[in-house]
Amino acid sequence: MAGHFVTQVVTVLVEKEGTEGVEISALSCKMGDWDESIIQIWTIKKPTVHWPPKVTFTNGGPQGIAYLMDRWRIGEGVDQVTPP
C-alpha cells in the first residue's frame, strides 16, 4: 500500500539575455524540516532512495500538506504579471 503520494515540481524560468553560462545551484523556499518529510529524486544526490520519508504530512498544522503546497511562495505577492 502506498498511501498518499505527492509529487512537487519546481520550474525556474529565466530570461535568455545576459544569463549565458549562469548556473542556478540553489533555490530558496520557506523554512521547514524538508529533509525529513520529502525525498529529492532529481537532481540525484543519493545513490539510494528510501521510502517512505521519516515524517509524513498531516491534514493540518505544521506538518500539513497545505504547508508543502505553500513552500515556494516567498517574496511579495502580485495580482498579475504582464509582459512588457
C-alpha positions as a LaTeX table, in Angstrom:
\begin{tabular}{lrrr}
\hline
Residue & $x$ (\AA) & $y$ (\AA) & $z$ (\AA) \\
\hline
Met1 & 0.00 & 0.00 & 0.00 \\
Ala2 & 1.43 & 3.37 & $-1.00$ \\
Gly3 & $-1.00$ & 5.56 & 0.94 \\
His4 & $-0.94$ & 9.15 & $-0.27$ \\
Phe5 & 1.69 & 10.07 & $-2.83$ \\
Val6 & 2.55 & 13.71 & $-3.57$ \\
Thr7 & 4.94 & 14.97 & $-6.20$ \\
Gln8 & 6.16 & 18.54 & $-6.36$ \\
Val9 & 7.84 & 20.00 & $-9.42$ \\
Val10 & 9.66 & 23.33 & $-9.38$ \\
Thr11 & 10.39 & 25.16 & $-12.61$ \\
Val12 & 12.62 & 28.20 & $-12.93$ \\
Leu13 & 12.18 & 30.47 & $-15.93$ \\
Val14 & 14.99 & 32.92 & $-16.66$ \\
Glu15 & 15.39 & 35.47 & $-19.40$ \\
Lys16 & 17.93 & 34.39 & $-22.01$ \\
Glu17 & 19.60 & 37.75 & $-22.40$ \\
Gly18 & 22.54 & 38.08 & $-20.04$ \\
Thr19 & 22.23 & 34.63 & $-18.48$ \\
Glu20 & 24.61 & 32.67 & $-20.68$ \\
Gly21 & 26.82 & 30.48 & $-18.51$ \\
Val22 & 24.86 & 31.25 & $-15.33$ \\
Glu23 & 24.17 & 28.19 & $-13.19$ \\
Ile24 & 21.36 & 28.05 & $-10.66$ \\
Ser25 & 22.73 & 25.98 & $-7.81$ \\
Ala26 & 20.15 & 26.61 & $-5.10$ \\
Leu27 & 16.66 & 27.98 & $-4.70$ \\
Ser28 & 15.24 & 29.40 & $-1.51$ \\
Cys29 & 11.99 & 28.13 & $-0.06$ \\
Lys30 & 10.20 & 28.60 & 3.23 \\
Met31 & 11.88 & 27.25 & 6.33 \\
Gly32 & 10.95 & 23.73 & 7.31 \\
Asp33 & 12.32 & 20.30 & 8.06 \\
Trp34 & 12.04 & 19.30 & 4.40 \\
Asp35 & 14.81 & 16.68 & 4.54 \\
Glu36 & 12.66 & 14.65 & 6.94 \\
Ser37 & 9.36 & 14.85 & 5.03 \\
Ile38 & 10.25 & 14.85 & 1.33 \\
Ile39 & 12.62 & 12.86 & $-0.84$ \\
Gln40 & 14.51 & 14.59 & $-3.64$ \\
Ile41 & 14.88 & 12.36 & $-6.69$ \\
Trp42 & 16.25 & 14.91 & $-9.17$ \\
Thr43 & 18.92 & 16.12 & $-9.34$ \\
Ile44 & 20.29 & 12.88 & $-7.99$ \\
Lys45 & 22.03 & 13.45 & $-4.66$ \\
Lys46 & 21.97 & 9.98 & $-3.13$ \\
Pro47 & 22.52 & 6.58 & $-4.78$ \\
Thr48 & 19.52 & 5.07 & $-2.95$ \\
Val49 & 16.06 & 6.42 & $-2.13$ \\
His50 & 14.32 & 5.06 & 0.97 \\
Trp51 & 10.52 & 5.14 & 1.10 \\
Pro52 & 8.53 & 6.32 & 2.96 \\
Pro53 & 10.07 & 9.54 & 4.34 \\
Lys54 & 10.81 & 9.72 & 8.07 \\
Val55 & 7.98 & 12.21 & 8.67 \\
Thr56 & 4.64 & 12.19 & 6.85 \\
Phe57 & 2.26 & 15.03 & 6.14 \\
Thr58 & $-0.98$ & 15.51 & 8.02 \\
Asn59 & $-4.29$ & 17.16 & 7.15 \\
Gly60 & $-3.38$ & 20.35 & 9.06 \\
Gly61 & $-0.94$ & 22.05 & 11.38 \\
Pro62 & 2.82 & 22.44 & 10.97 \\
Gln63 & 3.12 & 19.09 & 9.14 \\
Gly64 & 0.07 & 19.82 & 6.97 \\
Ile65 & 0.05 & 19.19 & 3.23 \\
Ala66 & $-1.03$ & 22.83 & 2.72 \\
Tyr67 & 2.36 & 23.94 & 4.09 \\
Leu68 & 4.10 & 21.87 & 1.41 \\
Met69 & 1.91 & 23.46 & $-1.25$ \\
Asp70 & 2.88 & 26.92 & 0.06 \\
Arg71 & 6.60 & 26.08 & 0.34 \\
Trp72 & 7.81 & 28.05 & $-2.70$ \\
Arg73 & 5.65 & 31.14 & $-2.16$ \\
Ile74 & 8.25 & 33.59 & $-0.95$ \\
Gly75 & 8.60 & 37.30 & $-1.55$ \\
Glu76 & 5.83 & 39.75 & $-2.23$ \\
Gly77 & 2.59 & 38.65 & $-3.79$ \\
Val78 & 1.39 & 40.20 & $-7.04$ \\
Asp79 & $-2.01$ & 40.16 & $-8.70$ \\
Gln80 & $-0.76$ & 39.66 & $-12.23$ \\
Val81 & 2.47 & 39.91 & $-14.17$ \\
Thr82 & 2.08 & 41.45 & $-17.60$ \\
Pro83 & 4.74 & 41.13 & $-20.30$ \\
Pro84 & 6.43 & 44.37 & $-21.41$ \\
\hline
\end{tabular}
